[in-house]
Amino acid sequence: MGLSNFTPGGSDDDKGSGSGGSFPPHFPSAGLPSSGGSADDVKELLVDYNEKFKNADPTMFRDTLIGQVLSVIISKTKPNALLVGSAGVGKTKIVEDIARRIALGDALIPDQLKGCTIYELPITNIIAGTGIVGSLEEKVKAIVEFASDPKNKVILFMDEIHQITGGSGSHGDAVGRKISQILKPALARGDMSVIGATTSTESRAFDEDPAFARRFTRLIVDELSVEQTLAVMAAVRPGLMAHYRHQIGVSDDVLASVVQIAEATSRAGQHRPDNAITLLDRAMADRVLEQKKLIVQAESAGNTALVQTLRSIPQVPLTNARVLDVAKRLMTGNAQRRDLDVAALSATLISRLQGQDDVLTKLTDRLAREELGLFPTKTPTTWLFAGASGVGKTEAVKIIAEETTGTEPITLNMTEFHSEWSTSKIIGSPPGYVGSDSNQELPFDTLESNPHRVVLLDEFEKADKAVQRLFLSAFDEGYIRNAHGKILDFSKALVICTTNAARDSLDGRMIGFGNNPKTIANQSLNKVLEQFFDAELLGRFSLIVGFNPIDRQTYRQIMATHYERQRERIVETKPRLAQTLPMSMPDDELRAIEEATYVDSQGARPARKAVRTWIEDYLLAAQTGGTASPSPSDD
């Protein structure tokens, strides 16, 4: 027996049943309070999808899912379908296509649904104009009565249906509660046939009301594949070109590039095919505006020939470069990622960090490989810098951030996150907890405006395991959700963690290989770090490097270099004082200061203070006319 011949409710006991069946295929409405409003009044609150989408383009690759929805809504019991899927995968489009098929009398539509109308119920339409006490209730009751009457043959569509389940902010106000109190009983009894749509995350609200949730059949709407998305793009291209009056041409090659670029640049939480369609639409609009700008500039310059040439172009082609530029602006606004100058970065690192040449070579080589962009991923680039205090780990992160993004890194001192409750400082407090309604900026809110940032998690080993596992999710999935469900996108960031863990083992005396006793073997380094970090966390780092300890010779070199930089700064800001400063620190002074201030466990940290003290003592002695006898240390 085919689906079109199936008649639910075929027993004589069912009211309204007959040879052709009735709709809705469930118990008729009884005892509902009268709203006093006509059917026409109710229809003004609803959106007729049959009429709105009867001429819409067919939905592609969703026939199986559409069949599942149809089988649910013609069922005798629980004729309610819940479409669950990520934002942008096409949940609403499925409902639009069902309405289109019903309106056009598609042969695959079951007999029970012929003549039915799908109406969307926008919550805003219910709320509008309900200032008088009781008017809101009257509206909702009228809609329930209208949708529950079998003669009207109504299928109600509720987008963002979680709003009436207590799963969003709307459940906390009086309006949300009133709508819920009236709609939920009718839905729970099965008096209405409803299609709901919600995201995977927000569908959790249904779990809080099991009696309500069991009235729905949950259907998962998967994300389309890249190949399917490309076919969808080919189908929507004529409509977009017509919208822009065929001023913009889109070739097959560019169309394929749009899908690939959207895949590589879209934020976490954006999904196919919506991300690609949106990108193509924005790129075409951007090209229209650019062409108009060129014409206006030519007219302002009085260049009539150029104006005529520009106006005579029948169709301006959309280019890959234009699509990529728009994609970057959609992703970061006006904050664009700098083009990496590997040679300049390498020179800066080596000039400012002494004794780490082999480590810095690894870092610049890895950045150069990342810059190629041959293997785009949805996860951040994650590095771990291990080494004793003062060897230059944090300084290296700051230099990389300045050279690659032009900004300071987003820095978190992980010693402040020593308890499992510290996660609230990163993702906010859950609803109902102290601080949940705070509008205070969280550390990673800036990723929304510019995802191309360097993130520094300093002294990562001192964070609580719960905090480390929170970042494990970011490393693994490319994003984390804050306490209010908002996505924090790490997919385009460079996350660098530093650690002093096992610094006694990393000082070069206990592990190493080769002629240089300070060279740290990767295998030995990982083995030591496993004593402080979970193995799955270490496995998420694409690069783990051990910074070399600072010996006495390197310490003197650091002081000499730091003195030269400070002298250059003083020449610019205090030129009169700088006249008396020597071009470089005397070797005997360097050795004396090294003997007085060098501490192997502190690395290069005392060097800056020592150089500052020497400069101040030298200048004070010069001002008083005495012999320069700088103190090597304040200690």
C-alpha positions as CSV (number, residue, x, y, z in Angstrom):
1,M,0.0,0.0,0.0
2,G,1.5,3.3,-1.1
3,L,1.9,6.3,1.2
4,S,-0.6,8.3,-0.8
5,N,-3.3,5.7,-0.1
6,F,-2.6,5.5,3.6
7,T,-5.5,6.7,5.7
8,P,-4.8,7.3,9.4
9,G,-7.6,7.0,11.9
10,G,-9.4,4.4,9.8
11,S,-11.4,2.9,12.7
12,D,-15.1,3.8,13.2
13,D,-14.3,5.0,16.7
14,D,-12.4,8.0,15.4
15,K,-14.5,11.1,15.0
16,G,-14.5,12.6,11.6
17,S,-12.8,9.6,10.0
18,G,-14.0,8.5,6.6
19,S,-12.8,6.9,3.4
20,G,-10.6,9.9,2.7
21,G,-9.5,10.5,6.3
22,S,-9.6,13.7,8.2
23,F,-7.0,16.3,9.2
24,P,-5.6,16.7,11.7
25,P,-5.4,12.9,12.2
26,H,-6.0,13.1,15.9
27,F,-8.7,13.8,18.4
28,P,-10.8,16.9,17.6
29,S,-10.6,20.1,19.6
30,A,-13.0,20.1,22.5
31,G,-13.6,22.5,25.3
32,L,-11.2,25.2,24.0
33,P,-12.2,28.7,25.2
34,S,-13.6,30.8,22.4
35,S,-11.5,33.7,21.3
36,G,-14.3,35.6,19.8
37,G,-12.1,36.4,16.7
38,S,-12.8,35.3,13.2
39,A,-10.6,33.0,11.1
40,D,-9.6,36.0,9.0
41,D,-8.5,37.8,12.1
42,V,-6.3,34.9,13.1
43,K,-4.8,34.6,9.7
44,E,-3.5,38.1,9.9
45,L,-1.3,36.9,12.8
46,L,0.1,34.1,10.7
47,V,2.3,33.8,7.6
48,D,0.8,31.7,4.8
49,Y,3.8,29.6,3.6
50,N,1.8,28.0,0.8
51,E,1.2,31.4,-0.8
52,K,4.6,32.8,0.0
53,F,6.7,30.0,-1.3
54,K,4.6,28.5,-4.1
55,N,7.0,29.9,-6.7
56,A,10.2,29.2,-4.7
57,D,13.1,27.1,-6.0
58,P,12.9,23.5,-5.0
59,T,15.0,22.3,-2.1
60,M,17.9,20.0,-3.1
61,F,19.2,16.9,-1.4
62,R,16.4,16.9,1.2
63,D,13.8,14.5,-0.3
64,T,14.5,11.8,2.3
65,L,14.1,14.3,5.2
66,I,11.0,15.8,3.6
67,G,9.5,12.3,3.4
68,Q,10.2,11.8,7.1
69,V,8.5,15.1,8.0
70,L,5.4,14.2,5.9
71,S,5.2,10.8,7.6
72,V,5.2,12.4,11.0
73,I,2.6,15.0,10.4
74,I,0.1,12.5,8.9
75,S,0.4,10.3,11.9
76,K,-2.6,9.6,14.1
77,T,-0.8,10.3,17.3
78,K,1.9,12.9,18.0
79,P,1.7,14.6,14.5
80,N,4.5,17.0,15.5
81,A,7.9,17.1,13.9
82,L,10.9,18.8,15.4
83,L,13.7,19.7,13.0
84,V,17.0,19.9,14.8
85,G,20.2,21.1,13.2
86,S,22.9,23.7,13.3
87,A,22.1,27.3,12.2
88,G,22.3,27.7,8.4
89,V,21.8,24.0,7.4
90,G,18.3,24.7,5.9
91,K,15.7,23.7,8.5
92,T,13.3,26.4,7.5
93,K,13.9,25.7,3.8
94,I,12.6,22.2,4.3
95,V,9.3,23.6,5.6
96,E,9.2,26.1,2.8
97,D,9.6,23.3,0.2
98,I,6.8,21.2,1.8
99,A,4.5,24.3,1.6
100,R,5.5,24.7,-2.0
101,R,4.7,21.1,-2.8
102,I,1.3,21.3,-1.1
103,A,0.5,24.5,-2.9
104,L,1.4,23.1,-6.3
105,G,-0.4,19.7,-5.7
106,D,2.8,17.7,-5.9
107,A,2.0,14.0,-6.7
108,L,4.1,12.8,-3.7
109,I,2.0,14.8,-1.2
110,P,-0.2,12.3,0.8
111,D,-3.9,12.7,0.3
112,Q,-4.3,13.6,3.9
113,L,-2.3,16.8,3.3
114,K,-3.9,17.9,0.1
115,G,-5.7,21.2,0.7
116,C,-3.7,21.9,3.9
117,T,-1.9,25.1,4.5
118,I,1.3,25.6,6.4
119,Y,1.2,28.8,8.5
120,E,4.2,30.2,10.4
121,L,3.5,31.5,13.8
122,P,5.8,34.5,14.5
123,I,6.0,35.2,18.2
124,T,6.3,39.0,17.5
125,N,2.9,39.0,15.8
126,I,1.3,37.7,18.9
127,I,3.0,40.3,21.1
128,A,2.4,43.3,18.9
129,G,-0.5,45.5,20.0
130,T,-1.2,43.5,23.2
131,G,-1.1,46.4,25.7
132,I,-4.6,45.8,26.9
133,V,-4.8,43.2,29.7
134,G,-6.1,39.9,28.3
135,S,-5.5,40.7,24.6
136,L,-2.4,38.5,24.5
137,E,-4.3,35.5,25.9
138,E,-7.2,36.1,23.4
139,K,-4.8,36.1,20.5
140,V,-3.1,32.9,21.5
141,K,-6.4,31.1,22.3
142,A,-7.7,32.2,18.9
143,I,-4.7,30.7,17.1
144,V,-5.0,27.5,19.1
145,E,-8.7,27.2,18.2
146,F,-8.0,28.0,14.6
147,A,-5.2,25.5,14.2
148,S,-7.0,22.8,16.2
149,D,-10.2,22.9,14.0
150,P,-10.0,19.9,11.5
151,K,-12.0,21.9,8.9
152,N,-9.2,24.5,8.6
153,K,-6.6,21.9,7.7
154,V,-3.8,23.8,9.3
155,I,-0.2,22.8,9.9
156,L,1.5,25.3,12.2
157,F,5.2,26.0,11.8
158,M,7.0,27.4,14.8
159,D,10.6,28.5,14.1
160,E,12.8,28.9,17.2
161,I,10.3,26.7,19.0
162,H,12.5,26.5,22.0
163,Q,11.2,30.0,23.0
164,I,8.0,28.4,24.4
165,T,9.8,25.6,26.2
166,G,11.6,27.7,28.8
167,G,14.9,27.2,27.0
168,S,15.6,30.8,26.1
169,G,15.6,34.2,27.7
170,S,11.9,34.7,26.7
171,H,10.7,32.1,29.2
172,G,11.6,34.4,32.0
173,D,9.3,37.3,31.2
174,A,5.5,37.4,31.6
175,V,4.9,37.3,27.8
176,G,6.8,34.1,27.3
177,R,5.1,32.4,30.2
178,K,1.6,33.4,29.0
179,I,2.3,32.1,25.5
180,S,3.7,28.8,26.9
181,Q,0.8,28.2,29.3
182,I,-1.7,28.4,26.5
183,L,0.2,26.7,23.7
184,K,1.8,23.8,25.6
185,P,-1.4,22.1,26.7
186,A,-2.8,22.0,23.1
187,L,0.5,20.7,21.8
188,A,0.8,18.1,24.5
189,R,-2.7,16.8,23.8
190,G,-2.0,16.6,20.1
191,D,-4.8,19.0,19.1
192,M,-2.6,20.7,16.6
193,S,-0.2,19.4,14.0
194,V,3.0,21.3,14.4
195,I,6.5,21.5,12.8
196,G,9.1,23.1,15.0
197,A,12.6,24.1,14.2
198,T,15.5,24.7,16.6
199,T,19.3,24.4,16.8
200,S,21.1,21.5,18.3
201,T,22.1,23.5,21.4
202,E,18.8,25.1,22.0
203,S,16.9,21.8,21.6
204,R,18.2,20.9,25.0
205,A,15.4,23.0,26.4
206,F,13.0,20.2,25.4
207,D,14.8,17.8,27.7
208,E,13.7,20.0,30.6
209,D,10.1,19.2,29.8
210,P,9.9,15.4,29.0
211,A,6.1,15.4,28.8
212,F,6.1,18.0,26.2
213,A,9.1,16.6,24.3
214,R,7.6,13.2,23.8
215,R,4.8,14.7,21.7
216,F,7.5,15.5,19.0
217,T,9.4,13.3,16.7
218,R,12.9,14.7,16.5
219,L,14.4,14.7,13.0
220,I,18.1,15.6,12.5
221,V,18.9,18.0,9.7
222,D,22.5,17.4,8.7
223,E,24.9,19.9,7.1
224,L,25.3,19.5,3.3
225,S,28.6,18.3,2.0
226,V,30.9,20.5,-0.1
227,E,29.8,18.8,-3.3
228,Q,26.1,19.2,-2.4
229,T,26.7,22.9,-1.5
230,L,28.3,23.5,-4.9
231,A,25.2,22.1,-6.6
232,V,22.9,24.3,-4.5
233,M,25.1,27.3,-5.4
234,A,24.6,26.6,-9.1
235,A,20.9,26.5,-8.5
236,V,20.7,29.8,-6.6
237,R,23.1,31.6,-9.0
238,P,20.5,32.6,-11.6
239,G,18.3,34.1,-8.9
240,L,21.1,36.1,-7.5
241,M,22.2,37.3,-10.9
242,A,18.6,38.4,-11.6
243,H,18.5,40.2,-8.3
244,Y,21.5,42.3,-9.3
245,R,20.0,42.9,-12.8
246,H,22.6,40.6,-14.4
247,Q,25.2,43.3,-13.8
248,I,27.6,40.8,-12.2
249,G,28.7,37.6,-13.8
250,V,29.7,34.5,-11.8
251,S,31.7,31.8,-13.6
252,D,31.7,28.1,-12.6
253,D,35.3,28.5,-11.4
254,V,34.4,31.4,-9.2
255,L,31.4,29.6,-7.9
256,A,33.6,26.7,-6.8
257,S,36.0,29.1,-5.2
258,V,33.1,30.7,-3.2
259,V,32.3,27.3,-1.6
260,Q,36.0,26.7,-0.8
261,I,36.6,30.2,0.6
262,A,33.4,30.1,2.7
263,E,34.6,26.7,4.1
264,A,38.0,28.1,5.0
265,T,37.0,31.5,6.4
266,S,33.6,31.0,8.0
267,R,33.3,31.3,11.7
268,A,32.5,28.5,14.1
269,G,28.7,28.2,14.1
270,Q,28.3,29.0,10.4
271,H,27.4,26.0,8.2
272,R,26.8,24.9,4.7
273,P,25.0,25.9,2.5
274,D,24.1,29.2,4.2
275,N,27.7,30.4,4.6
276,A,28.5,30.0,0.9
277,I,25.2,31.5,-0.3
278,T,25.7,34.5,2.1
279,L,29.3,35.0,0.9
280,L,28.3,34.9,-2.8
281,D,25.5,37.4,-2.2
282,R,27.7,39.8,-0.3
283,A,30.5,39.5,-2.9
284,M,28.1,40.4,-5.7
285,A,26.7,43.3,-3.8
286,D,30.2,44.6,-3.1
287,R,31.1,44.4,-6.8
288,V,28.0,46.4,-7.7
289,L,28.9,49.1,-5.2
290,E,32.6,49.1,-6.4
291,Q,31.5,49.5,-10.1
292,K,29.1,52.4,-9.1
293,K,32.0,54.1,-7.2
294,L,34.3,53.9,-10.2
295,I,31.6,55.5,-12.4
296,V,31.0,58.3,-9.9
297,Q,34.8,59.0,-9.5
298,A,35.1,59.2,-13.3
299,E,32.2,61.6,-13.6
300,S,33.7,63.8,-10.8
301,A,37.0,63.8,-12.7
302,G,35.2,64.8,-15.9
303,N,36.5,61.7,-17.7
304,T,33.6,61.2,-20.1
305,A,35.4,58.4,-22.0
306,L,36.0,56.3,-19.0
307,V,32.4,56.8,-17.8
308,Q,31.1,55.6,-21.2
309,T,33.5,52.6,-21.1
310,L,32.4,51.6,-17.6
311,R,28.7,52.0,-18.5
312,S,29.1,50.0,-21.7
313,I,30.4,46.9,-19.9
314,P,27.4,44.5,-20.1
315,Q,28.4,42.3,-17.2
316,V,31.2,42.8,-14.7
317,P,32.9,39.5,-13.7
318,L,33.2,38.5,-10.1
319,T,36.8,37.4,-9.3
320,N,38.3,35.1,-6.7
321,A,40.2,38.0,-5.3
322,R,37.0,39.9,-4.7
323,V,35.3,37.0,-3.0
324,L,38.3,36.4,-0.7
325,D,38.5,40.1,0.2
326,V,34.8,40.1,1.1
327,A,35.2,36.9,3.1
328,K,37.9,38.4,5.2
329,R,35.9,41.5,5.9
330,L,32.9,39.4,6.8
331,M,35.1,37.5,9.2
332,T,37.2,40.3,10.7
333,G,35.5,43.6,9.8
334,N,38.3,46.1,9.0
335,A,40.9,44.2,11.0
336,Q,42.9,42.3,8.4
337,R,45.6,39.8,9.1
338,R,49.0,41.1,8.1
339,D,51.0,39.4,5.4
340,L,53.8,37.6,7.2
341,D,57.3,38.8,6.4
342,V,59.2,35.7,7.6
343,A,62.6,37.3,7.1
344,A,61.7,40.4,9.1
345,L,60.2,38.2,11.9
346,S,63.2,36.0,12.0
347,A,65.5,39.0,12.2
348,T,63.5,40.6,15.0
349,L,63.3,37.5,17.0
350,I,67.0,36.7,16.8
351,S,68.0,40.3,17.6
352,R,65.8,40.5,20.7
353,L,66.2,36.9,22.0
354,Q,69.7,35.6,22.6
355,G,70.7,32.0,23.0
356,Q,67.5,30.6,21.3
357,D,68.5,30.6,17.6
358,D,67.6,26.9,17.0
359,V,64.2,27.4,18.7
360,L,63.4,30.6,16.8
361,T,64.3,28.9,13.5
362,K,61.7,26.3,14.3
363,L,59.1,28.9,15.1
364,T,59.6,31.0,11.9
365,D,59.7,27.8,9.8
366,R,56.4,26.7,11.2
367,L,54.8,30.1,10.7
368,A,56.0,30.2,7.1
369,R,54.3,26.8,6.6
370,E,51.1,28.0,8.2
371,E,51.1,31.1,5.9
372,L,51.0,28.9,2.8
373,G,47.4,27.9,3.8
374,L,47.6,24.6,1.9
375,F,45.7,22.7,4.6
376,P,43.0,24.8,6.1
377,T,41.4,23.5,9.3
378,K,38.7,24.5,11.7
379,T,41.0,24.4,14.7
380,P,43.5,26.9,15.9
381,T,47.2,26.7,15.6
382,T,48.4,25.6,19.0
383,W,52.0,25.7,20.4
384,L,53.5,24.9,23.7
385,F,56.7,26.7,24.9
386,A,58.5,24.9,27.7
387,G,61.5,26.1,29.6
388,A,62.8,27.7,32.8
389,S,61.7,31.2,33.9
390,G,63.3,34.1,32.0
391,V,64.5,32.3,28.9
392,G,62.3,34.4,26.6
393,K,59.1,32.3,26.1
394,T,56.7,35.2,26.8
395,E,58.8,37.7,24.9
396,A,58.8,35.5,21.8
397,V,55.0,35.4,22.0
398,K,54.8,39.2,22.1
399,I,57.1,39.6,19.2
400,I,55.2,37.1,17.1
401,A,51.9,38.8,18.0
402,E,53.3,42.2,17.0
403,E,54.8,41.0,13.7
404,T,51.8,38.9,12.6
405,T,48.8,40.9,13.9
406,G,50.1,44.3,14.8
407,T,48.5,44.1,18.3
408,E,49.4,42.8,21.7
409,P,48.4,39.1,22.4
410,I,45.3,38.3,24.4
411,T,47.1,37.3,27.6
412,L,45.8,35.2,30.4
413,N,47.9,34.6,33.5
414,M,46.9,31.1,34.2
415,T,47.9,31.4,37.9
416,E,44.6,33.2,38.3
417,F,42.6,30.2,37.2
418,H,43.6,27.7,40.0
419,S,40.1,26.4,40.8
420,E,37.5,24.7,38.6
421,W,35.2,27.6,39.3
422,S,37.7,29.9,37.5
423,T,36.1,28.9,34.2
424,S,33.5,31.6,34.9
425,K,36.2,34.2,34.3
426,I,36.5,32.9,30.8
427,I,33.0,31.9,29.7
428,G,30.9,33.8,32.2
429,S,28.6,32.5,35.0
430,P,25.8,30.1,34.1
431,P,22.2,31.5,34.3
432,G,21.0,31.7,37.9
433,Y,24.5,32.1,39.3
434,V,26.1,35.3,40.7
435,G,27.3,37.4,37.8
436,S,25.2,35.7,35.1
437,D,23.6,39.0,34.2
438,S,26.8,40.9,34.1
439,N,27.8,42.8,30.9
440,Q,31.5,42.8,31.9
441,E,33.7,42.1,28.9
442,L,35.2,38.6,28.9
443,P,38.8,38.0,27.8
444,F,38.0,36.4,24.4
445,D,35.1,38.7,23.4
446,T,37.6,40.5,21.1
447,L,37.9,37.4,19.0
448,E,34.5,38.2,17.6
449,S,35.7,41.4,15.9
450,N,39.1,39.9,14.9
451,P,39.6,36.2,15.1
452,H,43.2,36.5,13.7
453,R,44.7,37.1,17.2
454,V,47.6,35.6,19.1
455,V,46.4,34.1,22.5
456,L,49.0,33.7,25.3
457,L,48.1,31.3,28.1
458,D,51.0,32.0,30.4
459,E,52.1,29.4,33.0
460,F,49.5,27.0,31.7
461,E,50.5,24.2,34.1
462,K,49.2,26.3,37.0
463,A,45.6,26.3,35.8
464,D,43.1,23.9,37.2
465,K,42.4,20.8,35.3
466,A,38.9,22.0,34.5
467,V,40.3,25.1,32.9
468,Q,42.8,23.1,30.9
469,R,40.0,20.8,29.7
470,L,38.0,23.9,28.7
471,F,40.8,24.9,26.4
472,L,41.2,21.3,25.2
473,S,37.7,21.7,23.7
474,A,38.9,24.9,21.9
475,F,41.9,23.1,20.6
476,D,39.9,20.1,19.4
477,E,36.7,21.7,18.1
478,G,37.9,25.2,17.2
479,Y,35.5,26.9,19.6
480,I,34.0,26.9,23.0
481,R,30.6,28.2,24.1
482,N,30.2,30.7,26.9
483,A,27.7,30.3,29.7
484,H,25.0,31.9,27.5
485,G,25.5,29.6,24.5
486,K,27.4,32.2,22.4
487,I,30.3,30.7,20.4
488,L,33.8,31.9,21.0
489,D,35.6,31.1,17.8
490,F,39.3,30.2,18.2
491,S,39.6,28.6,14.7
492,K,41.7,31.4,13.2
493,A,43.8,32.2,16.3
494,L,47.4,31.2,17.2
495,V,47.2,29.9,20.8
496,I,50.6,29.7,22.5
497,C,50.8,28.2,26.0
498,T,54.0,28.7,28.1
499,T,55.0,26.5,31.0
500,N,57.8,26.3,33.6
501,A,56.8,22.7,34.3
502,A,59.8,20.4,34.9
503,R,62.2,23.3,34.6
504,D,64.8,21.3,36.6
505,S,64.7,18.6,33.9
506,L,64.6,21.2,31.1
507,D,67.8,23.1,32.2
508,G,69.8,21.0,29.8
509,R,71.7,18.9,32.3
510,M,69.3,16.0,32.5
511,I,67.9,15.6,29.0
512,G,69.4,16.3,25.6
513,F,71.4,14.9,22.7
514,G,74.0,15.9,20.2
515,N,77.1,18.1,20.8
516,N,75.2,20.9,22.4
517,P,74.2,19.8,25.9
518,K,71.4,22.4,26.0
519,T,69.6,21.0,23.0
520,I,66.4,19.3,24.2
521,A,65.1,16.2,22.4
522,N,61.4,16.3,21.6
523,Q,60.8,12.8,22.8
524,S,62.4,13.5,26.1
525,L,60.5,16.8,26.4
526,N,57.2,15.2,25.9
527,K,58.0,12.5,28.4
528,V,58.7,15.1,31.0
529,L,55.7,17.2,30.3
530,E,53.4,14.2,30.6
531,Q,54.0,14.4,34.3
532,F,52.2,17.7,34.4
533,F,49.6,17.6,31.5
534,D,47.1,15.0,30.3
535,A,48.4,13.1,27.3
536,E,45.3,14.1,25.2
537,L,46.0,17.8,25.9
538,L,49.7,17.5,24.8
539,G,48.5,15.7,21.7
540,R,46.5,18.8,20.7
541,F,49.6,21.0,20.4
542,S,50.9,21.1,16.8
543,L,54.3,22.3,18.1
544,I,56.1,21.7,21.4
545,V,59.5,23.4,21.8
546,G,61.8,23.5,24.7
547,F,63.6,26.9,25.2
548,N,67.3,26.6,26.1
549,P,68.6,27.7,29.5
550,I,70.5,31.0,29.8
551,D,74.2,30.5,30.5
552,R,76.6,33.2,31.7
553,Q,77.9,34.0,28.2
554,T,74.3,34.4,26.9
555,Y,73.4,36.5,29.9
556,R,76.2,39.0,29.1
557,Q,75.1,39.1,25.5
558,I,71.5,39.8,26.6
559,M,72.7,42.7,28.8
560,A,74.8,44.2,25.9
561,T,71.9,44.0,23.5
562,H,69.4,45.4,25.9
563,Y,71.8,48.3,26.7
564,E,72.1,49.2,23.0
565,R,68.3,49.3,22.6
566,Q,67.8,51.4,25.7
567,R,70.5,53.8,24.6
568,E,68.8,54.3,21.2
569,R,65.5,55.0,23.0
570,I,67.2,57.5,25.4
571,V,68.9,59.3,22.4
572,E,65.4,59.9,21.0
573,T,63.7,61.0,24.2
574,K,66.6,62.5,26.3
575,P,69.2,63.4,23.7
576,R,71.2,65.7,26.1
577,L,71.6,62.9,28.7
578,A,72.4,60.4,26.0
579,Q,75.5,62.3,24.9
580,T,77.5,61.0,27.8
581,L,76.5,57.4,27.4
582,P,79.1,55.1,25.7
583,M,78.0,53.3,22.5
584,S,78.3,50.0,24.3
585,M,78.9,48.7,27.8
586,P,82.5,48.0,28.7
587,D,83.4,44.3,28.8
588,D,84.7,44.5,32.3
589,E,81.5,46.1,33.5
590,L,79.5,43.4,31.8
591,R,81.5,40.7,33.6
592,A,81.2,42.5,36.9
593,I,77.4,42.8,36.6
594,E,77.1,39.2,35.4
595,E,79.0,38.0,38.5
596,A,76.8,40.1,40.8
597,T,73.3,39.4,39.2
598,Y,73.3,36.2,37.3
599,V,71.0,33.5,38.8
600,D,70.7,30.4,36.6
601,S,67.1,29.7,37.9
602,Q,65.9,33.2,36.8
603,G,67.3,33.2,33.3
604,A,67.5,36.7,31.7
605,R,65.0,38.4,34.1
606,P,67.7,40.2,36.2
607,A,69.4,41.6,33.1
608,R,67.0,44.4,32.4
609,K,67.1,45.7,36.0
610,A,70.9,45.4,36.0
611,V,71.2,47.4,32.8
612,R,68.8,50.1,34.0
613,T,70.7,50.5,37.3
614,W,74.0,50.8,35.4
615,I,72.7,53.5,33.1
616,E,71.1,55.5,35.9
617,D,74.3,55.3,38.0
618,Y,76.5,56.3,35.0
619,L,74.3,59.3,34.2
620,L,74.1,60.4,37.9
621,A,77.8,60.2,38.2
622,A,78.3,62.2,35.0
623,Q,76.0,65.0,36.3
624,T,77.8,65.3,39.6
625,G,81.2,65.4,37.8
626,G,82.4,62.4,39.7
627,T,83.9,59.3,38.4
628,A,81.4,56.8,37.1
629,S,81.2,54.0,39.5
630,P,77.9,52.3,38.8
631,S,76.6,49.7,41.2
632,P,76.3,46.3,39.7
633,S,73.1,45.6,41.6
634,D,70.6,47.0,44.0
635,D,70.6,43.9,46.0
